[in-house]
Amino acid sequence: MSNIFCSSFHFCFFNMADTKGFSSIETPGYVGFANLPNQVHRKSVKKGFEFTLMVVGESGLGKSTLVNSLFLTDLYPERIIPDAIEKQKQTVKLEASTVEIEERGVKLRLTVVDTPGFGDAIDNSNSFSAILEYIDEQYERFLQDESGLNRRNIVDNRIHCCFYFISPFGHGLKPLDVEFMKKLHSKVNIVPVIAKADCLTKKEILRLKCRIMQEIESHGIKIYPLPDCDSDEDEDYKEQVKQLKEAVPFAVCGANTLLEVKGKKVRGRLYPWGVVEVENPEHCDFIKLRTMLITHMQDLQEVTQEVHYENYRSDRLAKGIKGKENGIKSDRIDTNGSSQVGVNSVLSEKDRILQEKEAELRRMQEMLAQMQARMQAQK
């Protein structure tokens, strides 16, 4: 008996010692809800991030170079550039390149969808049909995966952002540019980009930007709108967003070559009259474009999910319900076994549900009447 008492005493003693040893680093009266963002941060860093970028534009505008410059990687190590004869026969095809980038412990699975052959033909009336089909295919695949059994490991290949490259050699938007953006502005976030801005002076760039924005507004094209700042944001962030909005469309130039300028290694292009520094805001909008993409990457994904994908999903489900309703036929079979096609009208889904509810209510009323009759009979 004494041994049992001693063992239980020691057990209680050790438990009390362990309880006293546990200490909280938080101040008294502090619950700890403020640590919830840290939990989300740890889980997000562990899971990693996904982002899909589409680049569309004519050949020779520096799309591949710009993408490699943005993410400091080589997405096209085995690309073969077709010659002039092959370009004449080439049609629009889509090439998706995926690379996993890690920076300070944060992993990003980046997919870049290129569109070689766009705008290179004489007749470009159907050049954007393949791009539209690809975007709808990704939405359809995500919808099927979302409706399936294995919903935990869904790979999101939907297009979150589309860089549309505009030629700097024209005087604004071409008819192909207008038609393409009209077709895609309801399906994807479009960010207009003026390519090879180093071939224009500052005045020419400002004039071209104003002309492009006027044409975008006159044709009713909806490009990606940068979200407005909240009132509690700091002034530096507000000024940054203001400058980003004023820079649209972004006039950029890309380069992957490191040059030495005034004792510093910079990425740029060497010309007889000097060096164009890619990461110098005075030379082009490359830094502003990258800042916009990185700081608003989450917002681009949210707009894709909550606006573009929901529009596709609602249209897709509406078409599916209409297809089912059109397939319903009411056939009546008589007692002799011969079928009579009686009613040609098709009941809608809401009418069918209402009829089922009314039948269920009638059954419940009949059951209540039977129970009341039994109770009166017992009395």
N, C-alpha and C positions, 0 to 999 in steps of 0.2 A: 504493500500500500504506500509506504514511504517512498519507494522507488518511483511509483507512478506519479506521486505528488511532486517529487523533485524534477522528473522529466518534464512534466507539464509546466512547472515553475520556470525551468530553463527555457522551454519553448516560448512562453509568454515574454520572458525577459529578452530573448533574442529578437522577437517580433517588435517589442517596444524600442529596442536599440536601433533596429532597422528603420522604424518610423521616425525616430528622432534624427537619424542620419540624413533623411531626405530633406533637402532645403530648396526653396524656390528663389530664383534670382530676381523675381519680379517684386515690385514694391507693393506694400499692403493696399488693398482696395483695387487692385489691377486684375481684371479677369483674364485678359489675353486675347481678345478678339483681334487686336491689331496685328497678331502674328499670322492671321489667315492668308494674307497675300504672300508671305514667305513660303507657306505650304504649297500654294499654287505655283510659285516660282520654282521650287525644288522639283515638283512633279513635272512641270513643263520642260525644265532643263534635262531631266532624266529621259523623258519621252522623245524630245527633239521636235523640230518644226519642219513643216512642208510648205513649199511654195512653187507655183507653176507660172512661168512667164512666157508669153508668146511675143515674138518679134515678127512684124509684117512690114514689108516694103520692097521696092524694086532692088534688083541686084546691083552691087557696086556702091551702096550707100553706107557701108561700114557697120552693118548690124552685128556680125560675129565679133568684130574687133571691139565694139562698144560693150557687148555682153562680157567678153573676157576681161575688159578693163574694169567693169563694174564690180565683179566678184573676184578679181585677181586669180583667175584660174584659166585653164585651157579646156574649153568644152568641146572643141572640134579638133582633136589631135590627128585624126585619120581622114579628114575631109579632102575630097578630090574636087578641084574647081573645074567645071566643064568648060570646053572651048566654045567658040562662036557657033560652030556647026551643031554641037550637041544642044546648045541653048535654044536653037530654032525649033528642035523637036521636043524640048522639055516642056512638061506640063507641071502644074502646081502640085507639089507633094509636101507632106509634112514630116519633119524629122524631129523627134524628141530625144534630147540628150539629158541624162540625169547624172548629177554629181553630188556627193556628200561633202559639205564644207564644215569644218570645225574651227571655231574661234573662241578662245578663252573658256573652253569647256562646253560651249553651246553648239549643238549640231543642227545643221540646216540641210535638208534634202531638197536641192534645187533642181527643177526640171525646166529646161528651156526648149520651147517648141519653135523651130525655125520653119520658114515657108519659102524654100527655094523655088524659083520659077514664077513667083507672083509678079504680075505686071510686065513680064518680059515678052509676051506674045503680041502679035498685031491686033488680034481681037481678044480683049480682056473681059468680055461680058460675063463669062462664067468662071473667072479666075478666083472668085471668093467663095464659090459653092463648096469646094473641098474644105475650106476653113470652117464654114458654117456647119458642115456635116461633122467635122472633128469635134467642135465645141459641143454639139448636141449629143454626140456619142459619149463624151466624158460625163455629161449630165445624166444620160440614160444609164451608164454603168454605175454611177454613184447611187442613183435611185434604186437600181436592182440590188446593189450591195446593202443599201440601207434597209430594204424590205426583206433581205435574206436572214439566214439563221446566224451567221458569223458576223456580227456587227461590231465586234471589238477591234478587229484588225482591218478596217477599211482603209484602203490607200486612196487618198484624195488627189486625183489627177485633173480636177477641174481647173480651167484657166482663170487665175486670179487677177491677172493684169495683162494688158496688150499694149506694147510699145508700137505705135504706128509711125513709121519713118516717112517723112515728107522731103521731097527733093528740094535742095536749096537753089536749083538752077531755074525754077519757074517763077511765076509772079503770084503764087498763092496755091490753092488746092486744084488738082486736076479733077476731071469728072470721075475717074476711077477712085480717087481718094474720097470724094463726097459719097459715092454710091457704096463703097465698102463700109465707111463709118456709119452710114444710115442703116445698113443691114446688121451691123454688129453692136451698135450702142445699147441695145436692149438685152444683150446676152453676155457682155463682158465689159470690164472697166478699161476704157480706152484712154491712153496717155499719148497725145501727139508729140512727136519729136522731130525737130529740124536737123537733118543729118549733115555732116561735113560743114559745120558752121565756120570752120577756119578759112573757107574760101569767100567769106562775106565780110564786109566792114561792119562796124557797130551800128552805123546808121541804116545800112541795108538789112541787118538783122532785126532792128526795131520796126522798120517798115514792113518787113515780111511777117513778123509776129502779129502786128495789128491787122494786116490783111487776112491772115489765116483765121484769127479769132472772129473777125467780122463775117467771114464766109461760114464758119461753124455755127454762129448764132443765126445767120439768115437762113440756113438750111435746116435748122432745128435739130442739130446733132448734139447729143448729150455725151460729153466727155466726163472722165472721173472728176468729181468735185472734191477738192480737199476739205475735210471737215473743219468747221469753225471752232475757234478756241473757246473754252469756258472762261467765265469771268474770274475764277480763282487761279488761272494759269499765270506763270511768271512772265514778265515783260519780254525777256529774251526769246522765249518760245513763241510768244505772239508775233514778235518781229520776224522770227524765222518763217512762220507760216505765211505771214504777209508777203515776204520776199518770194516764197515758193509759188504763191498764187499769181504774183505779178510776172513770174518767169515763164508761165505756160503760154505757148508751147516751148519746150526746152530746146535751146540751140546748143548742140553738143558735137564733140568730135572725140574719137577714141584713139588710143595708142598703147601699145604694149612694150615699147622700147624705152629703156632707161637712158637718159642723157644727163650730162653734168652741166649745170648752169650756176655760175657764181659759187662754185665749190659744193653744191648740193646736187644729189641725185634726184631727178624728177622724171616723170613719164611724160613724153611729149613727142612732137614731130619737128624735125629739123628742116628748115627752109633756108635759102640763101640770105634772106633778110632777117632771120632770127629763129627763135624756138617758140612753138605754141605749146604751152604747158596745159596738159589735160586737167589737172587738179587745181588750176588757178581760176578763181571765180571771175577775174577780169578778162580772161581769154574765152571762156565758154561756160555753159551751164551744167557741166558734167557733175560737179560737186552737188549742185542743187537737185539734179535728177536722182543721184544716189541717195541723198538725204531724204528726199520725198519717198523713195521706194523703201528704205529701211525703217524710217520713223512711222510710216503709215502702212507697213506690211500687214499688220493685224487688221487694220480697218479695211484694206483691200479684200482680205479673206472674209470679213464679216459682211461686206456689201455683196460679195459673190454668193455667200450662203443665204443671206436674208432677203436679197432683192432678186438677183438674176436666177439663182437656182430655184427659189420659191415660185417665181413666175413660170419657169419651165415645168416645175412639178405640178402646179395647179392646172396648167394647160394640158399636161400629159394625163393627169387623172380625169380631167373633164372630158377629154377625147375618149379615154377608156370607158367611162360611164355611158357616154353617148353610144359607143359601139356596142356595149352590152344591151342597152335599151333597144337599139335598132335590130338586134338579133332575136328579141323575144317575140314569139308568135303564139297566139292563143288558139289552140285546136281543141275541139270537143269531140269526144268519142261516145257514140250512142250505144244502147244496150245490145244491138245486133252486131257490134264489132266494126261498123263502118265509121270512118272519121269524117267529121263535119268541120269545115273551116268556117267558124261562125263570126268571130270578132276580129277585125283587121286593125283596130286601134291598139296602139302600144302603150301600156301603162308606164308611167315614169317611176323612178325609184322612190320618190316621196309618196306617191299615191299607193304604191305597194306596201310601204311601211305603215301608212295610215290605216289601210285595210286590215293588216295583221293586228294592229293595236285595237281596232274596233272589235274584231273577232274575239280577241283576248278579254276585252271588257265584257262582252256579252256572255262569255263562258263564266266569268267571275260572278256576274249578276245572277245567272242561273244557279250556280252553286250556293250563293247566299239565300236565294229563294227556297232552295231545297232544305237548307239548314234551318231556316225559320219555320218551315212547315213541320219538320221533325220536332222542333222544340214545342210548338203548339200542340202536336199530337201527344207528346209526353205529359203535358199539363192536363 
